[in-house]
Amino acid sequence: MRTALDIDAAIERMVSYIRTENIPEPLLIGIHTGGVLVAEVLHRKTGITEPLGTLDISFYRDDFGRVGLNPQVRASHLPVSVEDRNIFLVDDVLYTGRTIRAALNEIFSYGRPARVILGVLVKRTGRELPIQPDFTGMELELAPDQQARITIEASSLAINIAEIPG
Amino acid sequence: MSAQPSRSIQFDDQGNLRHFLTIDALPAETLVQILDTAESFIDFGLREIRKMPLLRGKTVVNLFFEPSTRTRTTFEIAAKRLSADVINMSATRMSTTKGESILDTVRTLEAMHTDLFVVRDHASGTPHLIADHLPSHVRVINAGDGRHAHPTQAMLDMFTIRQKKDDFSRLRVAIVGDILHSRVARSQIHALSILGAREIRVIGPRTLIPTDIQSMGVNATTDMTDGLDDIDVIIMLRIQRERMDGQLIPSEQEFFNRYGLTEEKLRFARPDAIVMHPGPINRGLEIASSVADSSRSVILNQVTNGIAVRMSIMARIMGGSGR
């Protein structure tokens, strides 16, 4: 199902939050894959000068013992030290909170940031951990059998909502 | 004891890699996944905290029936970086009751809740035998068995080649020295051919080249001048003094004169050819010090890459092993 969700407005909300916070020399880090797509747009629109960081949290997931490793693992790439820095951590969809838990663990393996601020394009229902975003593009109420995915279509972001075959 | 390559035992019913025993008959996709995953471990040694939680709570037993320093050490570092508990067992075993005593040892260790065995033995097929007799949640990695296979060494060599040379389909690779006794060469030949190397050549005295080598899709020659012509990657093998029966090479000096890689012989290869060696090197026997220590040599890169590649293989086979 395709929905007429206003992604541009959602992105603008996130951009405006980052600008309003007015944090000196922040780092922007996106989580693979959807979070990197969102972070790239935010990086461009906010004019953050430090290069964009990317995280693949495969090695920090909590379901490795159950499902194993994703066939395609990308290298995490944090071009600048996180030590004592203010970080905007960005993902596409906040669902159970487990990805963010893993991402925080991975960031801390690089050092001790001063502050981590979480922004997500879509905040959906279904949290399993006490993790909430600091800023959000949009909120969606989705059933457990529905999945929201961010893709790039005609060089702009799109949200696809699909039923997971049960 | 069978040394047959058994693809089936290496995969579970869903087609996931479960043991890493031999490269023979693995699909190219599996090898590429291992190399790609290793890529993400390469910079890991530079992090503030060089540990990731992937194998937290798992027990890895390094079961070495044959001495080894660097292989055992890099396996140990790899497992520890993935947060596993590691136990090193350097055992000698009675030759009379071989099979039985190995399985008894393994069953005892399994009863202590070992999750992964890393096995090296002087007999071909021991890792297969062990994998065959363990419950399905316990994994086995072959760290070298007899003359049969040394698959993790071959994978770290492939990783090093890809790092320096990129595309296998354009590469001519020469493996030089004692091919006959070398489990490393056997695994390298399988890996290179699965990854689509343009040409694989073996160079060595007739007595040290297996007679059926052509059936592996390999060209063989006894002459270094012809053999190194147009070669992109030179892999020197260690002359295994302890495996020599005395009849196979006339003398160490003559071997060095004919096959030892010197700067003069290196000129026969392509000007950008790299030099590899699985270690430990015998300086002045199969390779001259000036070549081993030159900028063309990637021998120390191989050692460093060994950690990332072994982490990758452990991560790949241990997934979904929760009981």
Contacts between the chains, C-beta under 8 A, distances in Angstrom:
chain1	res1	chain2	res2	distance
A	56	B	40	6.7
A	58	B	40	7.9
A	59	B	40	7.6
A	59	B	52	4.7
A	59	B	53	7.7
A	59	B	54	5.2
A	59	B	315	7.1
A	60	B	52	6.5
A	60	B	53	6.4
A	60	B	54	7.9
A	64	B	54	5.8
A	64	B	318	7.8
A	64	B	319	5.7
A	64	B	320	7.9
A	65	B	319	7.8
A	65	B	320	6.9
A	65	B	321	6.3
A	65	B	322	2.9
A	66	B	320	6.2
A	66	B	322	5.5
A	67	B	319	7.0
A	67	B	320	5.9
A	68	B	16	6.3
A	68	B	316	7.9
A	68	B	318	7.9
A	68	B	319	2.3
A	68	B	320	4.0
A	69	B	37	7.0
A	69	B	315	5.6
A	69	B	316	6.2
A	69	B	319	4.6
A	71	B	33	5.9
A	72	B	33	7.8
A	72	B	36	7.1
A	73	B	36	6.8
A	73	B	37	5.0
A	73	B	40	5.3
A	74	B	40	6.5
A	75	B	39	5.7
A	75	B	40	3.9
A	75	B	42	7.4
A	75	B	43	6.7
A	76	B	40	6.9
A	83	B	48	7.7
A	105	B	53	7.1
A	106	B	52	7.8
A	108	B	49	7.3
A	109	B	47	5.4
A	109	B	48	6.6
A	109	B	49	4.3
A	109	B	51	7.4
A	109	B	52	6.7
A	110	B	47	5.6
A	110	B	48	5.7
A	110	B	49	7.7
A	111	B	48	4.7
